[in-house]
């Protein structure tokens, strides 16, 4: 599909009235220009930014799908109006992405069972933390392996990369930690 002035004007008229498929077609039609616009916007971002121009264009697409309707442009250049609007949205998306995670968090009420989290639950969590601390005292890598695999769901290769060791060494750390924790748990049950 080629970006003729008439095609862009027709799609913009449909988009202004809330036609989501028109937004999709506009993005498809003007994708190369949108990608160049995104690259230009990204140049002013920090070098270690987690987004790339392609991601920004895709985020723009999702943002465009949320638009209910647009006002008519001040001039007759629909393509320039769309690209200007796209640039504005890209800037807003980058600003939103740059906000600290805490400001993006949605606050929710605690579940009823969490409100009634009893002393036994706190005691269990405290016991787990103490076991992990003792394991870490043997070698901090053992605790790290457990935290990465159990709490973060990392694979053996990811654990090895994080620790800067071979997969085989990471597997040995994991095996030792599992056996040690198993013995600790059995001892805790026998004592308790």
N, C-alpha and C positions, 0 to 999 in steps of 0.2 A: 504494500500500500504506500503510495507516494504522498508526501505532505503538500498537496495543492491547497491554495488559499481557500477555494470553495469547500473542499473536504473538511478543512480545519474549522471553517465558519459553521458548517452544518453540524459537526460534532459538538462544537462549543455551544450552539443554540440548544442542542439536546441536553448537554451537560448542565447548562444553566437551569434547566427545568428538573434536574435531579436524576437524569438517566445515567445509571452506573455503568452500563455497557459503553456509553459514549466516553466516559472517563477512561475506561480500559482501552478503547480504540485510540484515544488521544495519546495515551502513554505509549502504546505500540507504534503509532505513527511518528511521534516525536522523540522516540527513545534515544537515538544518537545525540540529539541536542540536549535532552534531559541529562544524559550521562556526562556530557561536557560541562553542563551547568553544575552538576553535582561535584565533578572534579574540581571546578573552580571554587566552590563553597568549601570543599575539604582542604584546600591549600591553606586556608586561614585557621584550620584546626591544629591541635597539638600533634606532633609526629607519631606518638604511640596510640593514636585514636583507634578504637576497636572496629569502627566502620570503614568501609571502602565506598567509592562512588556508586557501585552497583547496589550495595545495600541501601544507600540513601535513596536511590531511585525506587527501589522496591518498597521502602517505608513510605515514600511519597505516594506511591500507588495506593497503598492501604489507607493513607490519609485522605486521598481523593475520593475513595469509596464512601467515606463518612460525610462528604459534603452533600447537603440537602439541596441547595440552590445557590446561584451566584447572581450578582447584579450585572447589568449590561456594562460593557467597557466604556470608558470615556472617549476612546477613539475607535476606528473601524478595524484596527489590526488585531484580529482574534488570536493569531499565533503569538504575537508579542504579549497580549493580555494573559494568555495561558502560561507562557514561560515566566512572566513576571509573578503570577500567582504561584506557580511551581517553585520559583526561587524563594518567595516568602515562606511557603510551607517547609521547604528544605531548611531554611534558617531556623524556623521554629522547632523542627524535629531535632536538629543538632543541639539547640539550646536545651530542649527537654532531655535529650540523651546525656548531656553534660551535667545535669543536676545530680547531686549526691543521692545515693540509693535510698537513704533515709527519707528524703522528701518525696520519693516515688512510692514508698510503702503505703499500703492501704491498711488502715487500722480496723481490726475486727474484734468482736467480743470473744472472750475465751469460751471454749466449749464448757458445758456443765460439768463434764467429768474432769476437766482441768481445774475448774474452780474448787472441786472437792478433792484435789490431789492431796492425799493423806500423808502422814508422817512416814508410813512404810515406803511410799514412792520416793520421797526425799531421801530416806535412808538407803534405798537401793541405788539411787543416782550417786549418792555420796560414796557408797561401797565401790561402785564401778570406777569412779574418779580416783579413789585411793589405790585400787588395783592397777590402774593405768599409770599412776604416779610411781608405784613400786616397779612396774615393768620398765618404765622410762629410766629409773635409777640404775637398772641393770645395764641398759643401753638405750639411749633416746631413739635410736632407729627402730627398735621393737615397738615402742609406743606409736611412733609415726606410721609404721606399716599398718597397725591396727586401725588407727584413726582414718588413714587414707582408704583402706579397704572397707571398713565397716560403716564409718560415718559419711564418707564422701562417695563411696561406691566405685572407687578407682580400680582399674584392671591391674594385673601384675606388671604389664609393660609400663603403665603410667606411674605405678609406684616406683619401679626401678629408675625411670627417668627422673622422678622427683628426688630420689635419694642419690642419684648419680652413681648407680651401681648396675651390675648385670641383672637380668631377669632371674637368673638362677640364685644369685645372692639374695635378692628381694624375696624369692620363694622360701629360702632357708630362714630368713628373718620371720616371715609369716608363719611357717611351721613351728618355729621355736615359740613365738608369741602365743599361738593357739594352744600348744601343749602346756605352756606355763599358766595361761589363764584358766585352762580346764582344771589343772591341779589346784589353783587358787580357789576356784569355785567349789570344787569338791571339798576342799578343806574348810571353806566357809560354811557349807551345808552341814558338815560333820560337827563343827563347833557350835553352829546356831541351833 
